[in-house]
Amino acid sequence: VLVQVDMLGNFPTGRFLPKFVKQYGNVWAESLRAVEAYKGEVKRREYPASEHTYAMPEKEFVEFRKVVGIAEREK
């Protein structure tokens, strides 16, 4: 039996692997690369950019602020 996690390489470097494990990919490394890229863009304030957001009409934003203000006072 070859477990999918082992086959895809979804584990940190250095983990003990039995002899029968054949790694066909490296999901762990690719996931780590993606998380680090996301972290960097957020820290540099590159993400989210305008193309990743939705505009909120001013009327709805005013209503949102009212609701949040009421909710904060009730705590």
SERO-4910 file (N, C-alpha, C, O; in steps of 0.05 Angstrom, whole numbers):
BEGIN
 pado doro    nc1    nc2    nc3   cac1   cac2   cac3    cc1    cc2    cc3    oc1    oc2    oc3
  Val    A     17    -24      0      0      0      0     18     25      0     36     27     16
  Leu    A     13     43    -18     27     68    -19      7     90    -11    -12     95    -26
  Val    A     12    103     11     -7    124     21     -3    149      4     19    156     -3
  Gln    A    -26    162     -2    -25    186    -19     -6    208     -8      8    220    -23
  Val    A     -6    212     18     11    233     30     40    227     24     56    245     18
  Asp    A     48    201     26     75    194     20     81    196    -10    102    207    -17
  Met    A     63    187    -26     67    188    -55     70    216    -65     87    221    -83
  Leu    A     55    235    -54     56    262    -63     78    279    -50     83    301    -58
  Gly    A     91    267    -30    112    282    -16    101    304      2    113    326      4
  Asn    A     78    299     14     65    319     31     74    316     60     58    310     78
  Phe    A    100    320     65    111    317     91    137    333     92    150    338     72
  Pro    A    145    342    116    169    359    118    195    343    112    196    318    116
  Thr    A    215    357    103    241    345     98    252    332    123    249    343    145
  Gly    A    264    309    120    276    296    143    259    275    156    268    261    174
  Arg    A    233    273    148    216    253    160    225    226    152    233    221    129
  Phe    A    224    207    171    231    179    164    212    168    144    188    170    146
  Leu    A    224    156    123    207    143    103    215    113    101    238    106     98
  Pro    A    195     96    104    201     67    100    210     61     72    206     77     54
  Lys    A    223     39     69    234     31     43    214     30     20    220     35     -3
  Phe    A    189     23     27    169     19      7    157     45     -4    142     45    -23
  Val    A    165     67      8    154     93     -1    168    103    -25    193    106    -25
  Lys    A    154    108    -46    165    121    -70    151    148    -72    126    149    -74
  Gln    A    167    169    -73    156    196    -74    154    205   -103    175    206   -117
  Tyr    A    130    211   -112    126    219   -140    124    250   -143    124    260   -165
  Gly    A    123    264   -121    121    293   -122    132    304    -96    141    290    -79
  Asn    A    130    331    -94    139    344    -70    119    366    -63    125    390    -64
  Val    A     95    357    -55     74    376    -48     82    394    -24     74    417    -23
  Trp    A     96    383     -5    105    398     18    121    423      9    115    445     18
  Ala    A    141    419     -8    158    441    -16    142    461    -32    146    486    -29
  Glu    A    124    452    -49    108    471    -65     89    486    -48     85    510    -52
  Ser    A     77    473    -28     59    487     -9     75    508      7     65    530     11
  Leu    A     98    501     16    115    519     31    123    544     14    122    566     23
  Arg    A    130    539    -12    136    560    -30    113    579    -33    116    604    -33
  Ala    A     89    568    -36     65    585    -40     58    601    -15     52    625    -17
  Val    A     61    589      8     55    603     33     76    626     37     68    648     46
  Glu    A    101    621     31    121    641     34    117    664     14    121    688     21
  Ala    A    108    658    -10    102    678    -30     79    696    -21     80    720    -23
  Tyr    A     58    683    -10     35    697      0     44    716     23     36    739     24
  Lys    A     59    705     42     68    720     65     84    745     56     80    767     66
  Gly    A    102    741     37    118    764     27    100    785     14    105    809     19
  Glu    A     81    777     -2     64    797    -15     47    812      5     42    836      2
  Val    A     37    798     25     21    812     46     39    831     61     31    854     66
  Lys    A     63    823     69     81    841     84     89    866     67     92    887     78
  Arg    A     92    862     41     99    884     23     74    900     14     76    919     -1
  Arg    A     51    892     24     25    904     18     19    903    -12      7    921    -24
  Glu    A     29    882    -25     23    877    -53     -4    861    -57    -17    863    -78
  Tyr    A    -10    847    -36    -35    831    -37    -51    837    -12    -39    838     10
  Pro    A    -77    841    -14    -93    840    -38    -91    867    -53    -91    888    -41
  Ala    A    -90    865    -79    -90    888    -97   -119    893   -105   -137    877    -99
  Ser    A   -124    915   -118   -151    922   -126   -165    900   -142   -189    897   -140
  Glu    A   -150    886   -159   -163    864   -175   -171    840   -158   -185    822   -169
  His    A   -164    840   -133   -171    818   -115   -193    826    -95   -199    810    -77
  Thr    A   -204    849    -98   -224    859    -79   -250    868    -94   -250    871   -118
  Tyr    A   -271    871    -79   -296    881    -89   -301    908    -76   -297    912    -52
  Ala    A   -311    926    -92   -318    953    -81   -345    950    -66   -362    935    -73
  Met    A   -347    967    -45   -372    967    -30   -384    995    -33   -371   1015    -28
  Pro    A   -409    996    -41   -423   1022    -44   -422   1037    -17   -425   1024      4
  Glu    A   -418   1063    -18   -416   1079      6   -439   1075     25   -436   1074     49
  Lys    A   -463   1073     14   -487   1069     31   -485   1044     48   -492   1044     71
  Glu    A   -476   1022     35   -473    997     50   -451    999     71   -453    988     93
  Phe    A   -429   1014     64   -407   1017     83   -416   1033    108   -409   1026    130
  Val    A   -433   1053    104   -444   1069    126   -460   1051    144   -458   1052    168
  Glu    A   -477   1034    132   -494   1015    147   -476    995    162   -482    988    185
  Phe    A   -455    986    149   -437    967    162   -424    979    187   -423    967    208
  Arg    A   -415   1004    184   -403   1018    207   -423   1021    230   -415   1018    253
  Lys    A   -448   1026    224   -469   1027    245   -472   1001    259   -472   1000    284
  Val    A   -474    980    244   -477    953    255   -453    946    273   -456    936    295
  Val    A   -429    950    263   -405    944    278   -404    961    303   -396    951    325
  Gly    A   -410    986    301   -410   1004    325   -429    994    346   -422    994    370
  Ile    A   -453    986    338   -473    975    357   -462    949    369   -464    946    394
  Ala    A   -452    932    353   -442    906    363   -419    910    382   -417    896    402
  Glu    A   -401    929    377   -379    934    396   -388    945    422   -377    938    443
  Arg    A   -409    962    423   -419    973    448   -433    952    465   -433    954    489
  Glu    A   -445    932    452   -460    911    466   -442    891    479   -452    876    496
  Lys    A   -417    889    473   -398    869    484   -393    875    513   -378    860    526
***
